[in-house]
Amino acid sequence: VKRAIEETPASKNFSKNATVLTGMTFDEMWDIVSDREDVLKSKTIDSILIQPVKRFPNYIMLFKRLQGKVLKASDPSDPVHEKLKRVVELCQKITGKIDQIIQSEGKVRNLLGID
C-alpha cells in the first residue's frame, strides 16, 4: 500500500516540493506556498488559522435554527430536542473560551509591546 501511495503523481510532487522547502524558514515556505495557491494569495498565516475559530458563532446560529425547525416538526418530548439544546450550549461554551483566550493573548501582546 505504501508503495502505491508513493507512486502517485501527487505524492511525487509533494516529495519534490518538500525537498525544495527543506532548510527554509517558515516565512519563506509560506511565501512560496501562498504564491502558488490562488486561495492563499495575499493572506497571512494568522488569517488562515483564525478561520475555524470564526465559524463557531455560525454553528450556534445553525443549531438554533435547526432546533426551532425540529421543535415545530416533531413531538416536544423527542430526545433530539435536548441533544440539540446541549450542542448549542457546548458551542456557546467553546465560543466563550475562545474569546477569553483571544483577550488574554491581546493583553499579553500589549504587555510585551507586540502588535
VOVOPA-277211 format. One line per 8 residues: number of its first residue (from 0); their letters; for each residue x, y, z of N, C-alpha, C, CB. Coordinates in pm, whole numbers, plus 50000, padded with zeros to 5 digits. Glycine has a CB too. Example, Ala and Ser with C-alpha at 12.3 -4.5 7.8 and 13.67 -1.06 7.14 Angstrom:
<pts>
0) AS) 51319/49431/50780/51230/49550/50780/51320/49670/50780/51131/49553/50905  51285/49775/50708/51367/49894/50714/51290/50003/50787/51408/49940/50572
</pts>
This chain:
<pts>
0) VKRAIEET) 50083/49881/50000/50000/50000/50000/50087/50125/50000/49906/50000/50121  50192/50126/50081/50279/50242/50088/50342/50271/49953/50388/50221/50193  50384/50168/49883/50446/50186/49753/50348/50247/49653/50500/50053/49700  50221/50204/49658/50119/50259/49568/50100/50407/49595/49985/50183/49584  50105/50447/49720/50090/50589/49754/50209/50668/49703/50075/50606/49907  50329/50612/49719/50450/50683/49676/50455/50704/49525/50572/50607/49719  50387/50618/49452/50395/50626/49306/50291/50717/49243/50381/50489/49249  50203/50776/49321/50103/50865/49263/50169/50997/49224/49986/50888/49362
8) PASKNFSK) 50118/51063/49121/50175/51192/49081/50171/51296/49193/50100/51246/48960  50065/51296/49270/50054/51393/49379/50161/51372/49484/49916/51386/49444  50186/51245/49519/50286/51219/49622/50427/51248/49569/50277/51073/49670  50452/51222/49441/50583/51257/49384/50601/51408/49386/50596/51203/49238  50498/51482/49350/50504/51627/49350/50526/51679/49492/50376/51686/49291  50456/51621/49590/50473/51662/49728/50615/51637/49775/50374/51588/49818  50666/51519/49743/50803/51485/49784/50904/51582/49723/50836/51341/49743  50885/51614/49595/50973/51709/49528/50965/51847/49595/50936/51720/49377
16) NATVLTGM) 50842/51892/49624/50825/52023/49689/50881/52022/49830/50677/52061/49691  50864/51912/49903/50915/51905/50040/51067/51916/50039/50871/51773/50107  51132/51855/49941/51278/51864/49931/51320/52008/49904/51331/51771/49821  51248/52077/49820/51279/52217/49789/51262/52304/49913/51190/52267/49675  51163/52275/49993/51132/52358/50109/51223/52331/50229/50990/52337/50149  51295/52221/50229/51382/52187/50341/51488/52294/50360/51448/52050/50320  51508/52334/50486/51612/52432/50517/51565/52576/50512/51726/52415/50423  51439/52599/50479/51386/52735/50473/51319/52770/50605/51286/52750/50356
24) TFDEMWDI) 51306/52899/50630/51229/52942/50745/51081/52923/50712/51260/53091/50782  50998/52925/50816/50855/52909/50792/50803/53022/50704/50778/52906/50925  50847/53145/50728/50801/53259/50647/50837/53241/50501/50862/53389/50700  50956/53191/50474/50996/53166/50334/50908/53059/50270/51145/53124/50326  50880/52953/50347/50792/52847/50295/50652/52901/50269/50786/52729/50393  50600/52981/50363/50465/53036/50347/50458/53122/50223/50424/53118/50472  50560/53203/50198/50561/53288/50079/50553/53204/49952/50688/53375/50077  50626/53096/49948/50626/53009/49829/50489/52942/49813/50738/52902/49839
32) VSDREDVL) 50440/52882/49920/50313/52810/49914/50198/52905/49882/50285/52736/50047  50193/53019/49948/50081/53111/49925/50086/53175/49787/50080/53220/50032  50204/53189/49730/50213/53242/49593/50163/53141/49490/50356/53282/49561  50175/53014/49520/50134/52909/49426/49985/52880/49429/50210/52782/49456  49920/52908/49541/49779/52874/49558/49694/53001/49554/49757/52798/49689  49603/53010/49458/49519/53130/49444/49440/53161/49570/49424/53112/49328  49389/53057/49636/49306/53079/49754/49387/53138/49870/49241/52946/49798  49518/53123/49868/49603/53173/49976/49670/53306/49944/49708/53071/50008
40) KSKTIDSI) 49662/53349/49820/49732/53472/49782/49687/53589/49866/49709/53503/49633  49781/53668/49907/49763/53790/49987/49701/53762/50124/49677/53889/49911  49711/53638/50173/49662/53606/50307/49779/53573/50397/49561/53488/50302  49766/53611/50523/49868/53576/50620/49832/53442/50684/49884/53687/50728  49930/53380/50745/49903/53254/50814/49804/53278/50928/50034/53192/50868  49813/53393/50994/49718/53425/51101/49574/53427/51051/49752/53560/51164  49553/53486/50933/49417/53495/50880/49364/53357/50841/49413/53588/50759  49451/53268/50801/49410/53131/50766/49377/53053/50894/49521/53059/50685
48) LIQPVKRF) 49461/53066/50995/49442/52988/51118/49320/53032/51199/49565/52998/51203  49280/53156/51187/49166/53206/51266/49031/53165/51206/49173/53358/51277  49029/53124/51080/48903/53093/51013/48818/52989/51085/48930/53046/50875  48874/52876/51131/48789/52781/51203/48731/52839/51332/48867/52655/51235  48807/52925/51398/48761/52988/51522/48641/53079/51495/48875/53068/51588  48643/53147/51384/48534/53239/51349/48405/53166/51315/48575/53326/51232  48413/53037/51291/48294/52962/51249/48202/52926/51365/48336/52836/51179  48252/52923/51488/48169/52878/51599/48041/52959/51617/48248/52884/51726
56) PNYIMLFK) 48044/53093/51609/47917/53166/51618/47818/53124/51508/47942/53316/51611  47868/53091/51390/47780/53044/51283/47720/52909/51318/47857/53034/51150  47798/52823/51383/47745/52693/51425/47632/52712/51526/47857/52606/51487  47648/52807/51617/47544/52833/51716/47414/52872/51646/47588/52945/51815  47424/52966/51551/47304/53008/51477/47243/52891/51400/47338/53123/51381  47327/52811/51337/47279/52696/51260/47203/52598/51349/47397/52625/51191  47262/52563/51462/47196/52466/51551/47071/52523/51615/47293/52421/51659  47068/52654/51642/46945/52715/51696/46832/52710/51593/46972/52862/51738
64) RLQGKVLK) 46866/52739/51467/46764/52730/51361/46715/52587/51346/46821/52781/51226  46809/52493/51348/46772/52352/51338/46684/52311/51456/46898/52263/51332  46720/52359/51572/46643/52330/51693/46498/52379/51678/46708/52395/51816  46481/52500/51627/46348/52555/51606/46268/52476/51505/46357/52699/51560  46332/52435/51397/46262/52359/51293/46224/52219/51343/46348/52347/51168  46314/52157/51418/46284/52024/51471/46172/52034/51573/46410/51962/51536  46172/52138/51654/46067/52157/51754/45930/52169/51687/46096/52281/51839  45925/52243/51576/45798/52259/51504/45753/52130/51438/45810/52369/51399
72) ASDPSDPV) 45849/52048/51394/45816/51930/51313/45803/51801/51393/45920/51912/51208  45831/51807/51523/45827/51682/51599/45768/51704/51738/45967/51621/51610  45753/51595/51808/45700/51596/51945/45801/51665/52039/45669/51450/51994  45756/51760/52120/45848/51830/52212/45921/51737/52310/45772/51934/52290  45868/51618/52332/45934/51525/52423/46043/51442/52354/45831/51432/52486  46058/51461/52224/46159/51387/52147/46299/51418/52204/46152/51425/51996  46380/51316/52231/46513/51335/52290/46607/51422/52204/46577/51202/52313  46577/51433/52077/46663/51513/51990/46663/51660/52033/46617/51501/51844
80) HEKLKRVV) 46554/51707/52092/46546/51846/52136/46651/51875/52244/46405/51878/52190  46660/51784/52339/46758/51801/52447/46901/51792/52392/46736/51694/52556  46921/51705/52295/47055/51691/52234/47094/51819/52160/47059/51571/52138  47001/51874/52084/47030/51999/52013/47055/52114/52111/46914/52035/51919  46979/52118/52218/46999/52220/52321/47140/52207/52378/46893/52207/52433  47184/52085/52401/47318/52061/52456/47426/52103/52356/47336/51912/52492  47404/52075/52229/47500/52116/52125/47515/52267/52124/47456/52065/51986  47404/52339/52130/47406/52485/52133/47484/52534/52255/47262/52543/52134
88) ELCQKITG) 47456/52474/52370/47526/52513/52493/47676/52489/52482/47469/52435/52613  47714/52374/52426/47857/52344/52410/47925/52441/52313/47874/52200/52361  47860/52472/52203/47916/52569/52108/47931/52706/52173/47826/52579/51982  47833/52746/52254/47843/52874/52324/47958/52873/52425/47711/52907/52396  47974/52761/52492/48083/52748/52589/48219/52755/52519/48070/52615/52667  48232/52685/52408/48356/52687/52331/48385/52828/52281/48349/52589/52212  48282/52895/52229/48299/53032/52181/48344/53124/52294/48169/53084/52118  48286/53108/52412/48326/53187/52527/48472/53165/52564/48238/53155/52646
96) KIDQIIQS) 48516/53039/52562/48656/53006/52593/48750/53065/52488/48676/52853/52602  48710/53057/52363/48792/53114/52255/48806/53264/52276/48729/53084/52116  48697/53330/52308/48701/53475/52333/48795/53507/52449/48560/53529/52364  48788/53428/52557/48877/53450/52671/49024/53436/52631/48844/53352/52784  49053/53335/52553/49192/53311/52509/49240/53426/52422/49203/53178/52432  49156/53471/52330/49193/53581/52241/49218/53708/52322/49084/53606/52135  49131/53735/52419/49150/53853/52504/49278/53841/52586/49030/53872/52597  49307/53723/52640/49429/53702/52717/49552/53722/52630/49429/53562/52780
104) EGKVRNLL) 49546/53669/52510/49659/53685/52418/49681/53833/52388/49635/53607/52286  49572/53907/52368/49584/54050/52341/49648/54124/52456/49448/54110/52311  49611/54087/52578/49670/54150/52696/49819/54119/52706/49598/54103/52824  49857/53996/52679/49998/53958/52682/50075/54033/52574/50014/53806/52662  50019/54042/52455/50085/54116/52347/50104/54263/52385/50003/54105/52216  50003/54321/52447/50014/54461/52490/50124/54478/52593/49881/54511/52547  50130/54386/52690/50233/54392/52793/50374/54379/52733/50210/54283/52896  50386/54296/52631/50516/54274/52568/50547/54376/52459/50522/54134/52510
112) GID) 50449/54457/52425/50469/54556/52319/50473/54497/52181/50595/54631/52343  50400/54385/52162/50394/54316/52033/50264/54354/51964/50404/54162/52050  50272/54385/51835/50149/54417/51760/50080/54293/51711/50180/54505/51642
</pts>
